[in-house]
Amino acid sequence: MCTTCYDSPELSLREIKDIIDQTAEWGCEVLNPLGGEPFMRADLEQILRYSVQKGFYVSLTTNGTLISPSRAKYLAEIPSDRLHFNFSLDGNQQSNDLIRGQGS
């Protein structure tokens, strides 16, 4: 459901950390990563943890379907006062499940 309006390669983890470092130096306090489904990135937990270590409050929107038990355990280790999740739903249960998958 989430799409971007451009076709370009993703940034590497090092490039993302460099951007986080730069924006932290500017005094930014909130990180709101945008794009498609953030959990498509295998290294998202590392990005979130690094952001929080740099002093950011992180607000992340996800459909939640790619949060596995192992990912949830890793995320639970990040201070909850620094990491906020927004879960997107697509209408009522019938409509949402038609788009996202049965039971999601």
Protein Blocks (a to p, Z undefined) as FASTA:
>chain_A
ZZcfbdcddddfklmmmmmmmmmmnopabdcdedddfklpmklmmmmmmmmmnopacddd
dehlmmcfklmmmmmmpcfklpccddddehjfklmmmmnoghZZ
